[in-house]
Amino acid sequence: MSRSSAAEGPTTRLRSRLGGPWDVVFGLGILIAAVNAYYIVPAGVLPVIREQLALGPATAGLLVSVMFGAQMLLGVPVGMLIDRVDNRRAVVAATLAVLGLYAWSWQAAEAGDFWTLMLSRGLAAPVTAAIWTAGVNIIGRAFDPARQATAVGVFSGGPAAGFAVGLLTGPLVAERFGWAAIFAVYAAPAAVGCVLFWVTSRRLDISVEDTATARLADFRELFTTATVWTVALVAFVGFSLYAFVTSWVPTYLSEVVGVSLAEGGLLAAFFPAVGAVARAGSGAVSDRLFGHRRRPVVLLAFAVSAPAVFVVVLADTVAVLLLALLVAGLFLQLGLGLAYPLARETADPAVAATGVAFTTSMATFGGFVAPPVGGLLIAGAGYSVAFGAALALGLAGAALAFFVPEPDLGGS
């Protein structure tokens, strides 16, 4: 064997191992975690932002909810576009866009310009939605029907991981580099994730030729199907609870429990952190423990997490409070992780990305309304009433779970 052949052997073998479906999940997971850290990071430093910009609780909460609101409004058109374009290029283009918007939001924060900061974060929402929707579509197309829920579930752990990173690192970044820096720091990992995705997805068959023929009737049928709405409502309720807890628990820990902002961010980060594991395993739990059934997992998620959320304000020790956050985060996001593979399974393959986008838009609608409504309840009636409302919402989600459709795994 020649020297060149010997040198090329390991390289060739390494390249042959790259580009599998799970490699793509890994790259997309890093990317989606980074952009979701940017999503939630203001929640971890709201007291500082309120002081620096002289904002009330409900107005400050808009910095978190503006992205949810913008994605709610524009997510479906984004999904319809994703159903008709090259998804790989869409991910790269959206990543380049968010990197520019992160720089803009950083500059607006440095200048103390609240409304420009709001605008830049609002514009970041639809391009973030494009990354998420294309990612779910790519992964769903890369795996066979029996493994789609497991794979998409693993990918759906990325947003929860990003929320945990944002809550944990936001106070630390603000303390070291100033609060404005929290809007720029996640650009680097987003770029790394995008590069990994592009390299590993080169040999993956994720073409969209067969979905580019989606007709107006296909979209009309999607939006008038009861099962599609059921899945979307489950996502709305689940993400409302999720956004409320991640937005206001850090402030509750700081103002009521008396821990420092950094310590509060660390404790609150356990909620999405354990949820990252739950979301990643949601599809596997459904597929392996419940024989591909989705309904029992969603019911269990709400039935356990809703009371656990309310225990947060009943806890008389930090240990009990932390345990409640862990239980709530684990079970709530076990159900949330199934919403997105369910969206693909429920929708016609020709409009699968639109189905995911619609479900995501409903989820982000919950994320949009929960932080400011929570702030109004807290300001007007206190934390106990606000968390009591969260309990009632979670129990409504448990009732809704009885109507969750079961998938037909006969096709993709």
Sequence and secondary structure as in RCSB ss.txt:
>XXXX:A:sequence
MSRSSAAEGPTTRLRSRLGGPWDVVFGLGILIAAVNAYYIVPAGVLPVIREQLALGPATAGLLVSVMFGAQMLLG
VPVGMLIDRVDNRRAVVAATLAVLGLYAWSWQAAEAGDFWTLMLSRGLAAPVTAAIWTAGVNIIGRAFDPARQAT
AVGVFSGGPAAGFAVGLLTGPLVAERFGWAAIFAVYAAPAAVGCVLFWVTSRRLDISVEDTATARLADFRELFTT
ATVWTVALVAFVGFSLYAFVTSWVPTYLSEVVGVSLAEGGLLAAFFPAVGAVARAGSGAVSDRLFGHRRRPVVLL
AFAVSAPAVFVVVLADTVAVLLLALLVAGLFLQLGLGLAYPLARETADPAVAATGVAFTTSMATFGGFVAPPVGG
LLIAGAGYSVAFGAALALGLAGAALAFFVPEPDLGGS
>XXXX:A:secstr
  HHHHHHHHHHHHHHHTT HHHHHHHHHHHHHHHHHHHHGGGGGHHHHHHHHT  HHHHHHHHHHHHHHHHHHH
HHHHHHHTTS HHHHHHHHHHHHHHHHHHHHHHHHTT HHHHHHHHHHHHHHHHHHHHHHHHHHHHHS HHHHHH
HHHHHHHHHHHHHHHHHHHHHHHHHHH GGGGGTTTHHHHHHHHHHHHHHTTT     TTTTT  HHHHHHHHT 
HHHHHHHHHHHHHHHHHHHHHHHHHHHIIIII   HHHHHHHHHHHHHHHHHHHHHHHHIIIIISTT  HHHHHH
HHHHHHHHHHHHHH SSHHHHHHHHHHHHHHHHHHHHHHHHHHHHHS GGGHHHHHHHHHHHHHHHHHHHHHHHH
HHHHHH HHHHHHHHHHHHHHHHHHGGG     TT  
